[in-house]
Amino acid sequence: MDVDAGHSAALGGARSTEIPLSRRLRALLSWPSAEDDPVTRLARTHRSIHPGADIAALRRSYAIAESMHRGQFRKSGDAYITHPLAVAQICAELGMDTVTLMAALLHDTVEDTRYTLQALTSDFGPEVAHLVDGVTKFDKAFYGKAAEAETIRKMIIAAGKDVRVLIIKLADRLHNMRTLDARSPASRARIARATQEVLVPLCDRLGIQKLKRELDDVVLRHLEPEAYARIDEFVNNRPDWEPYHNDVVNQARVVLRRDKIVAEVKARPRHYYSIWKDTVAGNHSVPFDLPRIAIVVDGPDTDCYAALGSIHCLWRPVPGRFKDFIAAPKNNLYRSLHTTVIGPGERTLEVLIRTRAMDRSAEYGIAADFRYPKPGVNAATSTKQLDWLRRVLTWEPDTIDGAQFLQSLRCDLAETQIQVFAEGRPIILPAGSTPVDLAYELGTDRGDHCLAAKINGRLAPLSSELEEGDVVEIFTESDAHGELDLKVAPPGPRREWLRFVKSPHAQMQINRWFAEHQEPGISISDKVRLGRATIGLTLRKHNRGLANDLPLRRLAEMQGYPDLETLLVAVVDRTVEPDTVVEQLIAMVDRPE
C-alpha cells in the first residue's frame, strides 16, 4: 500500500468512475501461459497445503489486480503488482485458504485504482469484498490526520467478523518491511515504530510466531541497527553452538526412547529480537542467548508431562523456571510446557515440550485453523476464540474518535497480561489490573456499582493489583447480601478509580458515566455512615471489628478532629486513607500506653 500514483478510497473504496464490464471480463478470462505465469509459484505453494484449491479463482483475481495496477510502480521501481502477489505468497505459506489469497491479490485495488468495492463484490462475492474492504485505508484527503487511526479502527471492527482481515494486513506489512530500504531514513523509522507499536503486538495476539519473528527482526534492524549488527556477528560466529545442541538433542532422544515416549527433539534457535531483548533485560555486555531445544511428542497431552519427568531426571531443573501453558494457555492460544535445566557442561538450557497440535498452533496461531482445517471450524469460529479481540470490540464503541481508539489499542497491546478467575471462568486482564478493572470486564453495570472485592477469599481494597491465578469475587449493592453496610454509597463509580484502573475499557466506562451524570450530592449524614462502613470493611482485612464507637472517638480526639463525624467524613473524602486510620486505631487499642 505504498503506491506513488493514484488516490485512496474515502469510505472503503467506492469510486465515481466505473470500469467497463467488457474490460473486467477480458481481465478475468485471460492469463499468461504456464511458462511465464507469475501465479505459478503461488499456485504450487497453495496446492501443496490444500490439494483441492481452486487455482482458476487465483488466476482470475491476479488478472484483475494486474490490469488495475498496470502502470503503477513502487518506490523501489518494481511494478506495483509484485506487492499484492508477494502478500498472497506470504498468506499461502501460512496455509491460508483460497478466499484469503484472492483478497490478498486484490487488497489494494479499491484503495489505489478505479476498481470499486461494488465491482469487486460483483466479480468475487461479498466474502472477498469484506476482507478487501477491511484492509482498505481511509483517504487522508477526507480524514486528514485521523485517517490512520480510523483505518485501524475499521480494520479491527472488520476483524471482529473475520479474523482473516488481520492476517492479510500482517502479510501486507511484512512485505512492506522487507522492502523498506527503498524508503528514506525518516520514513523507515516511522514505519518500523508503527509496526512495533501495533502490528507486532497484533501478530502476537494472533499467535502467528512465523510472522512475528521476522517482523521483530526487521523492526530491530531499522530501529537499532548497531545492536542488530552486533547480534548478527555473534550468531554467525559461534563455533560451539551446533555441537552443543547436537549433544543435548541426542541425550534427550536417548532418555525419551528409554522411557518409551515417542517424540521429535530439535534445536530451537532464538531470533535476533529475542536475543536483543534478553541482552537488554539482563544488562549483559555481550549478546545473551541461552541454548534451547523443543520436544514435540507424538501422543496425547499427558505425554508432555511424562517427557517433562524424563528431562528432569536427566538434567537438574532450575527452581522457579517452570511454566505450564497447557493447563493455563496464553490468550493467543499458545500451549506448551516450559522448563529450564542445568544441561551438559553446567550450562543453563531451556526446554519446550508440546504435542504436534500444540507445535502447529505455536507456529501458526489462528492461521493453523486454515492450514489444518477441521470439520465445523471456519473463519467465524476461529475469530470467536480470540478473547482479546472480543474485549477490544466491547470498549471500541465507547471511544470518542479514532485517535482515542488507537491510543487505547496501543495501551492494551503494550501490556503484558494476566489470567484471573471470577464467576467460575478465566478472565484475561492487563497486568496491574485491579478488582475494578475486573468488575467492568464482567459487565458495565457490575463495574458502575462495584463496592468491594475478595481476592482469594479475603477482603481487599478495590485498588489492589491482581496477580496471575487470583480468584476474585466482586460485590455490588445487589449481591452484598447484607454483609456490607454500603447501601448509602452514591450510585456509580468513584472518580479516584481513574487513578488506579488499568484497562482502557474500565477507564472509558468510568469517564462515560461521569460524562452522562452529574456527580450526585451526598449529605454529611450519608458520608458519616459511609465512613463508618469503610472503616468496618478495612478492619475486617485485619480480622478485627468494633463493638462500639468509643475507640474511634478517642482516635478522632487524639488526631485533632473536633468530633468523630469529622474524621468519618475525612475518610470518605479521602483526605485521610482508611488504611491509615485503621492502623492507628489498632495501634491505639493494642498499645494503649
Secondary structure, DSSP 4 states (H G I P E B T S, - for coil): ---SSS---SSSS--SSPPPHHHHHHHHH----GGG-TTHHHHHHHHHH-TT--HHHHHHHHHHHHHHHTT-B-TTSSBTTHHHHHHHHHHHHHT--HHHHHHHHHTTHHHHSS--HHHHHHHH-HHHHHHHHHHPPPPHHHHGGGHHHHHHHHHHHHHHH-THHHHHHHHHHHHHHHTGGGS-HHHHHHHHHHIIIIIHHHHHHTT-HHHHHHHHHHHHHHH-HHHHHHHHHHHTT-TTHHHHHHHHHHHHHHHHHHTT--EEEEE-PPPHHHHHHHHHHTT-SS-----EEEEEESS-THHHHHHHHHHHHHSEEPTT--EETTTS--TTS---EEEEEE-GGG-EEEEEEEEHHHHHHHHHGGGHHHHS--TT--HHHHHHT-HHHHHHHHHGGG-SSHHHHHHHHHHHHHS-EEEEEETTEEEEEETT--HHHHHHHH-HHHHHTEEEEEETTEEE-TTPPP-TT-BEEEEEGGGSTTSS--TTSPSS--GGGGGT--SHHHHHHHHHHHHHSPPPP--HHHHHHHHHHHHHHHHHTTT---SSSHHHHHHHHHTT-SSHHHHHHHHHTTSS-HHHHHHHHHHHHH---
